[in-house]
Amino acid sequence: MSVRAVRQFAAMCAAVALSLQATGRAQEARPTGVVQKFVSAEGGLSMTQLVAMALDRSPTVLAARARAQAARGEVSQAGVRPNPSLMSDFREQIGGTARLTMVGLS
């Protein structure tokens, strides 16, 4: 490809990009009747209050909080009273009469 062909291709790409570029304006958000019932300054909740309520009532968030609370309870229980452990050991001499049995509790 020659230098001239590369320049023509670049110029054509720039022209296409400029022609496709459109100036857009954002549409104004106009709440519907249902939204106005719940999100309004006069008689409803604000968006921040709705988000806070959703986070408080979300099953996923509630389950995560319950797991965290259970883990905190396990940590505090482990610090209050250590779990008991039972150990046992049995040894026998193969072909002999020597036997040793040990049981330990800690």
C-alpha positions in Angstrom: 0.0 0.0 0.0 1.4 3.3 -0.9 1.7 6.4 1.3 -0.9 8.2 -0.7 -3.4 5.3 -0.3 -2.7 5.2 3.5 -3.4 9.0 3.7 -6.6 8.7 1.7 -7.7 5.8 3.9 -7.0 7.9 7.0 -8.8 10.9 5.6 -11.8 8.8 4.7 -11.9 7.2 8.2 -11.7 10.7 9.8 -14.5 11.9 7.5 -16.7 8.9 8.4 -16.0 9.4 12.1 -16.9 13.1 12.0 -20.1 12.4 10.1 -21.2 9.7 12.5 -20.5 11.9 15.5 -23.8 13.2 16.8 -24.5 15.7 19.5 -26.9 14.1 21.9 -28.7 15.7 24.7 -29.8 13.8 27.8 -33.4 13.4 28.3 -34.9 14.9 31.3 -36.0 12.3 33.8 -39.7 12.7 34.4 -40.9 10.4 37.1 -44.1 8.5 36.3 -47.1 8.5 38.6 -46.1 5.4 40.4 -42.6 6.7 41.1 -43.9 10.1 42.2 -46.0 8.3 44.8 -43.0 6.9 46.5 -40.2 9.4 45.6 -41.3 12.9 46.4 -40.3 15.7 48.7 -43.9 16.1 50.0 -45.4 12.7 50.7 -42.9 10.0 50.0 -39.4 8.7 50.6 -36.3 10.0 49.1 -34.1 7.9 46.9 -31.5 7.6 49.6 -34.1 6.4 52.1 -35.4 3.8 49.5 -31.9 2.5 49.0 -31.2 2.2 52.7 -34.5 0.4 53.1 -33.7 -2.0 50.3 -30.3 -2.8 51.9 -31.9 -3.3 55.3 -34.5 -5.8 53.9 -32.4 -7.6 51.2 -32.3 -11.3 51.9 -28.7 -11.5 50.6 -27.6 -8.8 53.0 -29.5 -10.3 55.9 -27.9 -13.7 55.3 -24.5 -12.2 55.2 -25.1 -10.3 58.4 -26.3 -13.6 60.0 -23.2 -15.4 58.9 -21.0 -12.6 60.3 -22.9 -12.7 63.6 -22.5 -16.5 63.8 -18.8 -16.1 63.2 -18.5 -13.5 65.9 -20.3 -15.8 68.3 -18.0 -18.7 67.5 -15.0 -16.5 68.2 -16.3 -15.3 71.5 -17.3 -18.9 72.5 -13.8 -20.1 71.7 -12.3 -17.4 73.9 -14.6 -18.1 76.8 -14.2 -21.9 77.1 -11.9 -24.1 75.1 -13.3 -27.1 73.5 -12.5 -30.4 75.3 -10.6 -33.0 73.4 -10.3 -36.8 74.0 -7.3 -38.7 72.8 -6.8 -42.4 72.8 -3.9 -44.6 71.8 -3.6 -48.4 71.6 -0.4 -50.3 70.9 0.1 -54.0 70.7 3.3 -56.0 70.0 2.9 -58.2 67.0 3.2 -61.8 68.0 3.8 -60.8 71.6 2.0 -60.2 74.8 2.8 -56.5 75.3 -0.1 -54.2 75.1 -0.4 -50.5 75.9 -3.7 -48.5 76.0 -3.7 -44.8 76.8 -6.7 -42.5 77.1 -6.3 -38.7 77.6 -8.7 -35.8 78.2 -7.7 -32.2 77.9 
